[in-house]
Amino acid sequence: MGPGALRFTNCTASGPLAAWSTSSTGAAQPAATPPRDYPALVEEYESLPDYFTTEQQAVGRLLDRDPRPDAVVGVYSDSGHNILAAARQHDLRVPRDLLVACISEDPDYATTTPPVTTVSLRPDVVGAEAVDLLIALINARGDVDRRRLVPPVLIPRRSTVRPKPRRAIRAATAPALGN
């Protein structure tokens, strides 16, 4: 996520929310081994009957915790919208108070306020690879490598870039004093 994200969590339906904390080096670590300073943040919610409401409520419960997460990543296409809504309900400003990202192919995230960082799982490439493997299976081609890796693509946007502190901005734009 961005600099300063220390308590990072993501949201998934019908089970515990997986969570991560970032180490002092900024490297993501699984919740199973969080740094001692930052507890894993875990929350559960049901996807039925109303996924939008239950995800927003789950994010709200995470945002009510102490310490509150610095960043939330949603794993569903609509999660970014739901996280932004929960942040608004908690009077949190994205990205100043909370960093937000989601896994989505939705180009509309470029036009949200603020634009939301997304991770594309590249379903078009995954689909093409799956068709290639299926055709190889049908044609009994044994020389085809069945292991395929399609790397995700990060599309960084303003929701994961913390604004510079006002003092730093003033200092950077202040005229230099001569002798």
N, C-alpha and C positions, 0 to 999 in steps of 0.2 A: 504494500500500500504506500503511503507517502511517508516522509520523515515525520517522526513523532507518534506513529501508530504503535502503541504498546499493548493494547488489549484488543485483539482482533477476533471476530467471531463470524460464523456464517449460519444461515438458516436453511433447514430442510424440514419437509413435512413428515408426519407419521413416524416420529422417532426422535431421539435426542438431536439437538442442534450440535453439529460438530464445531469445535472451537480451537483457535490457535492463539498463541501470544507471540509477539516478536521478541527476539533476544536483543541484547544491547547492540549487537552487530547488525540488527535489522533482518536477520534471516528468519524465515517462517519455521516454526517448530510445531509438530503435532501436539494436540491437547494432551495426549498421553504423557508427554514429558514437558509440561509448561515450566518456565522459570519459576522459582519459588516466590518471586515478588508478584506475579500475575496469575491469578487463578484462571482455570479454564471456565468459560461461560457457556453453560448448557441450558437449553430450554426445549420444550416439546410442544408440538401443536398438530392438530388433525387437519388434513387437507379437505375433508368433507364436513359439513355440507357447503361451507363458504370459505374457500381457500383465501380469498383476498383479506377478509376480516380476520381469520385466524392467524394468518402470517403477520399482519400488522399488529395484532395483539401480542404475538410471541416476541416480535421485535420490541414492542413497547415494554414487555417484561424485562427483556435484556437491558433496555435503556434505563429502567428503574433501578437496576442493580448498582451496588457500590463495591468496587469501582465500576463505572459505566464503561462499556467498550469504546475504543477510539475509532474502530472501523467495523463495518458489517458488510459481509458479502453474501448475496442471495444466490441460490443455485438454480432458480427457476427463471424463466424469461420475464415474468411480471414482478419478480422480487424487487428489482430496483425501484419501481413505482411504489410498491408497498413499504419499502424501507424509507423512501423519501416521505411518504405520508406519515409514518410513525415518527420520524424525526420532527416533522412539522408539528404533530400533536404534542411533542415534548419540548417545543420551542427551541430545538437545536438547529443551528445553521450548518448546512453542508456546503463546503468542506471544513469550515472553521472549527466547528464543534464535533463533527462526526464525518468520517470518510465512508463513502458508499461505492460499492461495485456489485456487479451481478454477472452471471453467466447467461448470455443472451445473444441472439442473432438480430434482434430488433433494432433497425436503424433509427427509430424514434428517440432512442436514448441520447442521440447527438443533439436533440432539441429540447430536452427536459431542462428544468432550472434547479440546480446547475446540470450541465451535461454529465451523464453517468458513465463511468468507466465500465467497459464490458469485456468479457472473455468469450471469444467465439470458439466453440468446439468443432467448427467447420463441418457441419452435417453434409454439405455438398460433397466434400472430399471423402468423408466417412462412407457416404452412400455409394460413391463411385468405387471405392475399394471393396465394399461388400459385394457389389455386382460383379466385379472382377473375380473375386474369390468364388462366388456362386457359379459363374460361368466355368471357371477352372474345375470346380467339383463336378459339374454336369458333364464336362468334356473329359473327365478322368485324367486331367493333367497333374501328374505327380511332382513335377519339377517347380511348382509354385510355392514360394515362401508364404505360409499362412499367417505369419506374424506381421502385422501392419501397425505402424505407429503414425498417427496423425497428430502433430503437435497443435495445441490450441494457439490462438492468436489474441494477444492482449491489445485492446484498443483504449489507451489511456485518455481520460477526459478530466475536466475540472473537478469532479466530485472526489478525486483522490489526491488532489494537490492542495496542501495546506497553504493558505495565504501567508505571506511574510508578515511578521509582527509590524505594527504601525511604526514603532521606533526604528526598526531596521529600514523601513521604506523612507522615513524622514531623513535618517542619517545618510542613506544612499543618494537622496536627491538634494540635500543641503549643499549650498555653495561652499567651496573650499575657502578657508581663511588664509590669507597670505600674510607674510611678515612685513 
